[in-house]
Structure formats: structure tokens, C-alpha cells
Amino acid sequence: MVDEIKNRTRRLYSLSVIIVAMNEEDRIGRCLDSVKEIADEIIVFDSGSTDRTVDIAKIYTDKVFVTDWPGYGPQKQRALEKAGGEWVLSIDADEALSEELAVEIRNILSGAPEEVGFKLPWAVTIFGKTLNYGRSARAPLRLFRRQGARFSPAKVHEKILLPKGKVKKLKGRLFHYTHRDFEHTLLKNADYAWLGAKERYAAGKKGWGLPGATFRAIWVFFQVYIIRGGFLDGSVGFLMAVIYSQVTFNKYAGLWTLYRQDKIDRAGRGR
């Protein structure tokens, strides 16, 4: 399959691959291997890894930048600003292109695509199983024309903002090795939930208190497990639906605690 990628007609458009990472020595090599044959340049922004992440990245590219950590959106925007390709693939260190997807991307850039961006179907791989439903039924926007594109400034769950135009979903799968083990699941999701709570608080958003947090958590479970067919992924599908639900509850419960603490502080200053 790699030979098939190499032997394709020369692409009309250049491709920059951008990656942000921290302490990903066990996963970034797989990610870089999956993109090295289609990338004209690979740009890695590391936010202070204490393992071999930077050393591994330097095997694949000389464009490795070690910086602070301002959040996902700002960090990916920094990487985007270094990109010189006409098209950009934004991929996380815990992800990897399937061979089919790599060929599909190369074929697109060998033609004259009308689209401004492409969504890549996720294949979340966790606890020994590759999921096909639930959140794996989603397809995040990852491949896009560089001109006029930017990342939102959100510290977590950032978005790619594109000029007006067509966006198409590809067929090949984007493998997402999201969690190393259950401990990593708990730590990562706690971080995401708290960052999400603080971001909403800073923006002045309300969450309807604890009843709102409870309702949203139930809705997320129903959406992931029933509407998106998570039940078809068996026991791991059920566990993931519960995990996503828990993250949602913690995020909005955290928002409630921030407003509650603000109220307590204001009451104390008024004495």
C-alpha cells in the first residue's frame, strides 16, 4: 500500500501536516509513520515533553518547535502559521491515517478539488477494540486549504474556521488511540471537563446549574449509545457512552461550582 501511495501521479498541491504534542513517545511514531509518505512538510509543536517525544519527531522532520502550552486552539494556530503548504492536515499525536485514507488524500491533492475542506471519519481504538459507532460515527474536519483558514482560540475542543465553501467527508478511517488505559481516561477527561468549565465561565455562559448538568449528561449518553448506535459496539460502546456522559456532567457541574464560588466571594466582600 505504501508503494501505491508513492507511485501515484505527482500531486498538484503541497501538503503540510501539523501536530501538537506533549509526552507522546509511545504514540507519535505511529502517527508520523502514517503521514510521512504524503506530507511535503511535517510541523510538530511540543509543549515541554519530558520523554522522547521531541527526539522521535526529529527523526521525521527538522521543523520541531518546543514552546509553552496556551491551549489546543492557540497552539494549533501557531503550528498553522508555520505551514507553507497549499493544503494542511491537522492530526493529533494519538491518531494515525489508515492506508486507505492516505491514498485517498493523495488522490484528492493530485486532482483539482473544489472543496475547502474534508472531514475524516474517526475510528476510535480503545481497550482493545476499534469502535464504529457512538462518537466514532463522527468525522472531524482535519484536511483543509490553508488560505483563509484559522483555528478558534478555544483551549479545548477547538474548531477549524474556513472561508465559505464545500466540505466533504472522505471514506478512509482516521484511527484515534484516544486513551492508553483507564487511568489515562480518567485523568484526560477530568482535565477536559475542568478546562471546558473554566472556558464557559470566562465567556459568561450559564449551564442551568446541577439540574442542567444532569440533563445534559443523560442526553449525551442517549445520543452516543442510542442515536449514534454505540450499543452496536458492545460492552466497550456502553463504557464509552457512560464516560462521555460523565465528562459532560463534570463540565457543567464545574461551571456551577465556579458561579457558586463567585457568589460566596462576593457575599464575603460585602460584609
C-alpha positions as CSV (number, residue, x, y, z in Angstrom):
1,M,0.0,0.0,0.0
2,V,2.9,2.4,0.7
3,D,4.2,1.7,-2.8
4,E,0.8,2.5,-4.1
5,I,0.9,5.9,-2.3
6,K,4.4,6.6,-3.7
7,N,3.6,5.7,-7.2
8,R,0.6,8.0,-7.6
9,T,0.8,10.9,-10.1
10,R,2.6,13.8,-8.6
11,R,0.3,16.0,-6.6
12,L,-0.8,19.3,-7.9
13,Y,-1.0,20.7,-4.3
14,S,1.5,20.6,-1.5
15,L,0.6,19.3,1.9
16,S,1.7,20.5,5.4
17,V,1.0,18.2,8.3
18,I,0.7,19.9,11.7
19,I,0.9,18.1,15.0
20,V,0.8,19.3,18.6
21,A,2.2,17.0,21.3
22,M,3.4,16.5,24.8
23,N,4.8,13.3,26.3
24,E,3.7,11.2,23.4
25,E,6.7,9.0,22.8
26,D,4.6,5.8,22.8
27,R,2.2,7.1,20.1
28,I,3.7,9.9,18.0
29,G,5.9,7.5,15.9
30,R,2.8,5.6,14.7
31,C,1.2,9.0,13.7
32,L,4.3,10.2,11.9
33,D,4.7,6.9,10.0
34,S,1.2,7.2,8.7
35,V,1.7,10.7,7.2
36,K,5.4,10.7,6.1
37,E,4.7,9.4,2.5
38,I,2.1,12.1,1.7
39,A,3.5,15.1,3.6
40,D,5.6,17.8,1.9
41,E,6.5,19.1,5.3
42,I,5.7,18.0,8.9
43,I,5.5,20.6,11.7
44,V,5.5,19.5,15.3
45,F,4.8,21.8,18.2
46,D,5.8,20.3,21.5
47,S,4.8,21.9,24.8
48,G,7.7,20.7,27.0
49,S,7.8,16.9,26.8
50,T,9.9,15.2,29.4
51,D,10.1,11.9,27.5
52,R,11.5,11.1,24.0
53,T,8.7,12.8,22.0
54,V,10.9,15.5,20.6
55,D,13.7,13.1,19.7
56,I,11.3,10.8,17.8
57,A,9.7,13.8,16.0
58,K,13.1,15.0,14.8
59,I,13.7,11.6,13.1
60,Y,10.8,12.6,10.7
61,T,11.2,16.4,10.4
62,D,13.5,19.3,11.3
63,K,10.5,21.5,11.9
64,V,10.1,20.7,15.6
65,F,9.3,23.7,17.9
66,V,9.3,23.5,21.7
67,T,7.0,26.0,23.3
68,D,4.7,26.7,26.3
69,W,1.1,25.4,26.3
70,P,-1.5,28.1,25.7
71,G,-4.3,25.6,24.9
72,Y,-5.3,23.5,21.9
73,G,-6.7,26.3,19.7
74,P,-3.8,28.7,20.2
75,Q,-1.1,26.0,19.9
76,K,-2.6,24.6,16.7
77,Q,-2.8,28.2,15.3
78,R,0.9,28.6,16.0
79,A,1.6,25.4,14.0
80,L,-0.7,26.5,11.2
81,E,1.2,29.8,10.9
82,K,4.4,27.9,10.2
83,A,2.8,25.8,7.4
84,G,3.7,26.6,3.9
85,G,1.7,24.0,2.0
86,E,-1.4,24.9,0.0
87,W,-3.3,22.3,2.0
88,V,-3.0,21.4,5.7
89,L,-3.7,18.1,7.5
90,S,-4.1,18.7,11.3
91,I,-3.6,15.4,13.1
92,D,-3.1,14.6,16.8
93,A,-0.2,12.6,18.1
94,D,-2.6,9.9,19.2
95,E,-4.1,9.5,15.8
96,A,-2.9,7.8,12.6
97,L,-4.2,7.6,9.0
98,S,-5.3,4.3,7.7
99,E,-3.5,3.3,4.5
100,E,-6.8,3.8,2.6
101,L,-7.2,7.3,3.9
102,A,-3.6,8.2,3.0
103,V,-4.2,7.1,-0.6
104,E,-7.5,9.0,-0.7
105,I,-5.8,12.2,0.5
106,R,-3.0,11.9,-2.1
107,N,-5.6,11.3,-4.9
108,I,-7.5,14.4,-3.9
109,L,-4.4,16.6,-3.9
110,S,-3.4,15.1,-7.3
111,G,-6.6,16.5,-8.8
112,A,-8.4,19.8,-8.6
113,P,-10.7,19.6,-5.6
114,E,-13.5,22.2,-5.4
115,E,-13.8,21.8,-1.7
116,V,-12.2,24.0,1.0
117,G,-12.0,21.1,3.5
118,F,-12.6,17.5,4.2
119,K,-13.8,15.6,7.2
120,L,-12.0,12.3,8.2
121,P,-14.2,9.5,9.6
122,W,-12.9,8.6,13.1
123,A,-12.1,5.1,14.2
124,V,-11.7,5.3,18.0
125,T,-9.5,2.4,19.1
126,I,-9.7,1.8,22.9
127,F,-9.5,-1.1,25.3
128,G,-8.6,-3.5,22.5
129,K,-11.5,-2.6,20.3
130,T,-11.9,-0.3,17.2
131,L,-15.3,1.4,17.6
132,N,-17.5,2.0,14.6
133,Y,-20.5,3.8,16.2
134,G,-21.1,6.3,19.0
135,R,-18.5,9.1,18.9
136,S,-16.7,7.0,16.2
137,A,-19.6,7.8,13.9
138,R,-18.3,11.4,13.8
139,A,-15.9,12.8,11.2
140,P,-13.8,15.7,12.4
141,L,-12.7,18.4,9.9
142,R,-8.9,17.8,9.5
143,L,-7.9,18.4,5.9
144,F,-8.3,22.0,4.5
145,R,-7.0,24.7,2.3
146,R,-4.5,26.8,4.2
147,Q,-5.5,30.1,2.6
148,G,-8.0,31.9,4.9
149,A,-8.1,29.1,7.5
150,R,-7.6,29.5,11.2
151,F,-8.2,27.8,14.5
152,S,-10.6,29.1,17.1
153,P,-8.9,30.3,20.3
154,A,-10.6,27.7,22.5
155,K,-8.3,26.0,24.9
156,V,-10.1,22.7,24.4
157,H,-12.4,21.4,21.6
158,E,-11.1,24.0,19.2
159,K,-12.6,24.4,15.7
160,I,-11.1,24.9,12.3
161,L,-12.6,28.1,10.8
162,L,-12.7,28.1,7.0
163,P,-13.8,30.5,4.3
164,K,-17.1,29.8,2.7
165,G,-17.1,26.7,0.5
166,K,-17.9,23.0,0.2
167,V,-16.8,20.5,2.9
168,K,-16.9,16.8,2.0
169,K,-16.5,13.6,4.1
170,L,-13.9,11.1,3.0
171,K,-14.3,7.3,3.2
172,G,-11.0,6.1,4.8
173,R,-10.7,5.9,8.6
174,L,-8.7,8.1,10.9
175,F,-7.6,5.8,13.8
176,H,-7.8,7.5,17.2
177,Y,-5.9,5.8,20.0
178,T,-7.5,8.1,22.5
179,H,-6.6,6.6,25.9
180,R,-3.7,4.4,26.9
181,D,-5.6,2.8,29.8
182,F,-8.5,3.5,32.2
183,E,-6.3,5.7,34.4
184,H,-5.4,7.8,31.4
185,T,-9.1,8.0,30.6
186,L,-10.0,9.4,34.0
187,L,-7.1,11.9,34.1
188,K,-7.6,13.2,30.5
189,N,-11.4,13.5,30.9
190,A,-11.1,15.3,34.2
191,D,-8.7,17.8,32.5
192,Y,-11.1,18.3,29.6
193,A,-14.1,18.8,31.8
194,W,-12.4,21.4,34.0
195,L,-10.9,23.3,31.1
196,G,-14.4,23.3,29.5
197,A,-16.0,24.6,32.7
198,K,-13.5,27.4,33.0
199,E,-13.8,28.4,29.4
200,R,-17.6,28.7,29.7
201,Y,-17.3,30.6,32.9
202,A,-14.9,33.1,31.3
203,A,-17.3,33.6,28.5
204,G,-20.2,34.2,30.9
205,K,-22.2,31.2,29.8
206,K,-24.7,29.6,32.1
207,G,-25.4,25.8,32.5
208,W,-28.7,25.7,34.3
209,G,-27.0,24.5,37.5
210,L,-26.8,20.9,38.6
211,P,-30.2,20.0,37.0
212,G,-28.8,21.3,33.7
213,A,-25.6,19.3,34.2
214,T,-27.7,16.1,34.9
215,F,-30.0,16.7,31.9
216,R,-27.0,17.2,29.6
217,A,-25.3,14.1,30.8
218,I,-28.4,12.0,30.3
219,W,-28.8,13.4,26.8
220,V,-25.2,12.8,25.8
221,F,-25.5,9.1,26.9
222,F,-28.7,8.7,24.9
223,Q,-27.2,10.4,21.9
224,V,-24.0,8.4,21.9
225,Y,-25.4,5.0,22.9
226,I,-28.8,5.1,21.2
227,I,-28.9,7.7,18.4
228,R,-25.4,7.1,17.2
229,G,-25.6,3.3,17.7
230,G,-23.0,3.0,20.4
231,F,-24.8,-0.2,21.6
232,L,-23.6,-1.9,18.5
233,D,-20.0,-1.6,19.8
234,G,-20.8,-3.9,22.7
235,S,-19.5,-3.5,26.2
236,V,-16.8,-1.0,25.2
237,G,-19.5,1.0,23.4
238,F,-21.5,1.1,26.7
239,L,-18.5,2.1,28.7
240,M,-17.6,4.9,26.3
241,A,-21.2,6.3,26.4
242,V,-21.0,6.4,30.2
243,I,-17.6,8.1,30.0
244,Y,-18.8,10.8,27.6
245,S,-21.8,11.4,29.8
246,Q,-19.7,11.7,32.9
247,V,-17.4,14.3,31.2
248,T,-20.4,16.3,30.3
249,F,-21.8,16.2,33.8
250,N,-18.4,17.2,35.3
251,K,-18.0,20.1,32.9
252,Y,-21.3,21.7,33.8
253,A,-21.1,20.8,37.5
254,G,-17.7,22.5,37.4
255,L,-19.3,25.6,35.8
256,W,-21.9,25.6,38.6
257,T,-19.1,25.5,41.3
258,L,-17.4,28.4,39.7
259,Y,-20.5,30.6,39.8
260,R,-21.2,29.4,43.3
261,Q,-17.7,30.3,44.5
262,D,-18.1,33.7,42.8
263,K,-21.3,34.2,44.8
264,I,-19.7,33.2,48.0
265,D,-16.7,35.5,47.4
266,R,-19.0,38.5,46.6
267,A,-21.0,37.9,49.7
268,G,-17.8,37.8,51.8
269,R,-16.6,41.1,50.3
270,G,-20.0,42.7,51.1
271,R,-19.7,42.1,54.8
